[in-house]
Amino acid sequence: MSATRPYVLVLYYSRHGATRTLAEQVAAGVESLGDIDARLRTVPPVSPTCEAVDPEIPESGAVYATLDDLRHCAGLALGSPTRFGNMASPLKYFLDTSSELWLNGALIDKPATAFTSTASLHGGQEATLLSMLIPLLHHGMVYAGVPYSETALLATTSGGTPYGTSHVAGGRNERDVDETERHLAKAQGRRIARLARALHAETSHA
């Protein structure tokens, strides 16, 4: 990843690996453009035990995000499993620490998108995506979902919504991310990358 090229921050929380797989597919879609990078980042779990401390670097997967990762991104792709129709608390906790960026308008006019995974087909996918949209709008970001020009939206029998890519994991997390879900995630990555590239170029020359 170039230190000077713009990047899309692909920020996710994953408990059993499905949201992480979607994040990797979104990142692949971003980097398929060739002139903008994807920066994969995650967040640590939130523990009810105050003394519990996670290691500074996760044992596997992406490293933990910092506010600077968010501050300097050209675009954002936000991923979370559903928790009662809402984003998972670790991701919300991270966003709740971003007041400084809101005060400075650091994310205004940057494009954003979201993706999710649920155990069941009607397990709150769209509600979760909409819950993730709310703080992004407060930051002044420009939200971009998955348009129906992606015909896989009409053909999918599992995950996939116009609000963002989704995955149905099954009650025992037995379903892998299928080819349709992977296709939609990559397409979503390409779209947010195109928008990030265009808006970054415009603001850089303003």
N, C-alpha and C positions, 0 to 999 in steps of 0.2 A: 504494500500500500504506500503510495507516494505521500510525502509530508506536505506537499503543496496542492495536490488535487483535491477537489471537493469530495465529500463522502456522505453517504446515507447511513445514519445510525440505525442499525437493526437491533433494537433493545427488547429483550424478552425475559420472561420467567417461565421455567418449565419444571414440572415435578416428576413426570414419568418419561419425558423425552419427545413427546409428539410435537409440542410447541417449539422445541429446539429444532426438530427436523424441518418444520415450516419456516423457521427463521433462516436456516441454512439455504433453503430453496429461494426465499425472498432475496437473500444476499447473492445467490448465484444469478438471479435475474438482474439485480443491480449491476453486477460486474460484467454481465454479458454485453453491456454497451461499450465497454473498453476504455472510457475516458472519465469514469467516476468510480470511486471505491465504495465498498460496503465495510462498515465497521461493526462487527458482531460484539455485543455486550449483553451481560445478564445482570441480575440483582440477587443479593443473598436472601435466604428465607428470613421471615420474621418469626422470632421465637417468643412464646409466652413467658419463658424463663429469662429474667433480666440479665442473669449472669452468663447466659450462653453467648459465646463469641465464635463466629465463623472464621476460618482461616482467611487471610487477606487475598489469597488466590484460590479459586475453586479447584477441586481435584480433577474435574473434567469440564469440557465445554469452554465457552467464552469467559474472559475475565470480567470482573465487576465494572459496571459503568461508573463514571464520574460526572459531575455536573458540567465539566469542561467538554466531555464527549458530546453532551447535549447542546451546550452553548455554541459550539463551532460547527455543528453539522449543517449540511445543505438541505437535508431532508430527514424525516424520521419514519421508521416502520416499527410499530409497537405491537408486541405479541404476548398474550396471556391465556392460560386456561381459564375456564369459567368457574366462578365461585358464587353459586346462587344467583346467576344472571349478572354477575359483576366481575370486574377484573380481580385477579388475585391480590391479596394485601401487600406482598413484597413489592409488586410493581407500583401500586398506589402509594406506598410509603415513599418510594424513590421520587415519584412525581410530586408528592407533598413537600419535598425538600427543595423544590425548584422555584420558590417564591422570588429569589434574587433575580432569576432569569425573567420572570414575569415583570418585576419592577423595572428592569432595564429594557424590556421589549426585545429580548435577544432572539426570540423565536418567531416574531411577527413576520408574516408572509412566507414562511418556509412551509413546504408541502409535507403532509403527514398521512399515514395510513395505518391500518391495524389488522391483526389476524388472531385467530383463537382456535382452541380445541375443546371439545366436550365429550363426555362419555356417551351421550345419546343424541339422536338426531334432533330432538326438540329440547335439548338440555340448556337452552339459554344462549345460543351462539349470537344471535342478532342483538339481544339485550347486552351481552358482554361487549360486543363491538361498539355499541352506542355509548356504553359507560366509559369506554376508553376515549371516545371522541370528545366528551365533555371538557376534560382539562386541556386538551389540545386547542379547542376553540377559545378557551379562556386565555391561552397563550397567544392567540392571534394567528394560529397556523391555518393553512389551507388544506382541508381534508379531501382526499381522493380515494374512492373505493375501487371496486372492480367493475368496469362497464360491461354491458351485455354484448358488446362487440367480441368479448371472450365467450365464444359459443359453448364452451364447457360449462358455463353457468346453467345453460338450459338442458344439458345432458347429464349432469352429475346426479348420482343417486346417494351420495354421502354428503361431504362438506362442500361449501361454496356459497357465498352470498354477495350481493352487490355492495354490501357494507365493508367487505373484506374477506379474504380467504379464511376458510374454516376446515376443521377435520373432525370426523366422528371416530373416537378411539375405541368405543365399546365399553361395556360395564366393567370389564377386567383389563382394559387397555390392550385388548388382543388384536385390534386392527392397526396395521401399519398405515402410514400416510400413503394413499393410493396414487396412481398416476394422474388422475384428474385433479386431485388436490395439489399435487406437486406442480402440475402445469399452471394452475391458477396462482399458486404462490410465486412462481417464477414470473408470470405475466404481471402480477402486482408489483414485484420488484423492478421490472423493466419500466413500468409506468411511473412509479415514484422516482426512479432515477432520471427519466426524461424530464419530469417536472422540476426536480431538484436542479438538474443541470441548466435548464432554461432560466429558472428564477435566480439561480446563483450568478449566472452570467449577466443578467439584467441588473441585479443589485451591485455587482462588482464594478459595473461601468456607469453607475448612476452618479 
